[in-house]
Amino acid sequence: MPQIVFLPHEELCPAGLAVEAEAGETVLDVALANDIELEHACEKSCACTTCHVIVREGFDSMVESDELEDDMLDKAWGLEPESRLGCQAVVAEEDLVVEIPKYTLNIVSENH
């Protein structure tokens, strides 16, 4: 059973967390099931970027993003080559290390 290590995030997961995941689950669903309240404004429909995560390890083990996800990611704050939408990033057989960005597009918009 693969493990996901969520790196420390000041508000959502201050100490970080390592959890077991089932292959086929999304990173977002695993986070939510483990009380990491990762925002998901579009209710997991790949229509926003609020569940943007960066997969620091294990990125290549996941199914590649599709064109719709790539288009949405282009709008994400702090986009990196290993960025994925948590609602679309499906856990495979390898362990993952996931960073939750400090900001989302919603937070940046609300604060400016």
C-alpha positions as CSV (number, residue, x, y, z in Angstrom):
1,M,0.0,0.0,0.0
2,P,1.6,3.3,-1.0
3,Q,2.2,6.1,1.5
4,I,1.7,9.8,1.0
5,V,3.9,12.2,3.0
6,F,2.3,15.6,3.2
7,L,5.0,18.1,3.9
8,P,4.4,20.6,6.7
9,H,2.0,23.4,5.7
10,E,1.6,26.4,8.1
11,E,-2.2,26.3,8.3
12,L,-3.4,22.9,6.9
13,C,-0.9,20.5,8.3
14,P,1.7,22.2,10.5
15,A,3.6,19.1,11.5
16,G,3.3,17.3,8.2
17,L,1.7,13.9,8.0
18,A,2.5,10.4,6.6
19,V,-0.6,8.3,5.7
20,E,-1.4,5.1,3.9
21,A,-3.3,5.5,0.6
22,E,-5.1,3.1,-1.7
23,A,-3.9,2.9,-5.3
24,G,-6.7,4.6,-7.4
25,E,-7.5,7.3,-4.8
26,T,-6.8,10.9,-5.5
27,V,-4.4,13.0,-3.5
28,L,-7.2,15.3,-2.6
29,D,-9.4,12.4,-1.2
30,V,-6.5,11.1,0.8
31,A,-5.8,14.5,2.3
32,L,-9.5,15.1,3.2
33,A,-9.8,11.6,4.7
34,N,-6.9,12.5,7.0
35,D,-8.2,15.9,8.2
36,I,-6.1,18.0,5.9
37,E,-8.7,20.4,4.7
38,L,-7.2,21.1,1.2
39,E,-9.5,23.6,-0.5
40,H,-11.6,22.2,-3.5
41,A,-13.9,25.0,-4.6
42,C,-15.1,23.2,-7.7
43,E,-16.0,20.1,-5.7
44,K,-13.4,17.9,-7.4
45,S,-14.6,18.6,-11.0
46,C,-11.2,19.9,-12.4
47,A,-12.7,23.4,-12.8
48,C,-10.5,25.4,-10.5
49,T,-7.0,25.3,-9.0
50,T,-7.7,25.5,-5.3
51,C,-6.5,21.9,-4.8
52,H,-3.1,22.5,-6.5
53,V,-0.3,20.4,-5.0
54,I,3.3,19.8,-5.9
55,V,4.4,16.2,-6.0
56,R,8.0,16.3,-4.8
57,E,8.6,12.6,-5.0
58,G,6.7,9.9,-7.0
59,F,5.5,12.3,-9.7
60,D,6.3,9.9,-12.6
61,S,4.4,7.0,-11.0
62,M,1.1,8.7,-11.6
63,V,-1.0,8.8,-14.7
64,E,-0.1,11.9,-16.7
65,S,-2.3,14.9,-16.5
66,D,-4.8,15.5,-19.4
67,E,-5.3,18.6,-21.4
68,L,-8.1,19.9,-19.2
69,E,-6.0,19.6,-16.0
70,D,-3.0,21.2,-17.8
71,D,-5.2,24.1,-18.9
72,M,-6.4,24.6,-15.3
73,L,-2.9,24.3,-13.9
74,D,-1.7,27.2,-16.1
75,K,-3.8,29.4,-13.8
76,A,-2.4,28.1,-10.5
77,W,-0.4,30.2,-8.2
78,G,3.2,29.0,-7.9
79,L,3.1,26.5,-10.8
80,E,6.0,24.1,-11.0
81,P,6.8,21.2,-13.4
82,E,5.6,18.7,-10.7
83,S,2.3,20.5,-10.1
84,R,-0.9,18.6,-10.2
85,L,-4.5,19.2,-9.2
86,G,-5.2,17.1,-6.1
87,C,-8.6,16.1,-7.4
88,Q,-7.0,14.6,-10.6
89,A,-3.7,13.2,-9.2
90,V,-4.4,9.5,-8.8
91,V,-2.2,7.5,-6.4
92,A,-0.4,4.6,-8.2
93,E,1.8,2.0,-6.5
94,E,4.7,4.3,-5.5
95,D,5.0,6.4,-2.4
96,L,4.4,10.1,-2.9
97,V,5.8,13.2,-1.2
98,V,3.3,16.1,-1.6
99,E,3.7,19.8,-0.9
100,I,0.7,22.0,-0.5
101,P,1.5,25.5,-1.8
102,K,1.3,28.3,0.7
103,Y,-1.3,30.1,-1.4
104,T,-4.0,29.3,-3.8
105,L,-5.4,31.6,-6.5
106,N,-8.4,32.2,-4.3
107,I,-6.3,33.3,-1.3
108,V,-4.1,35.6,-3.5
109,S,-7.3,37.2,-5.0
110,E,-8.9,37.6,-1.6
111,N,-5.9,39.3,-0.1
112,H,-5.2,41.8,-2.8
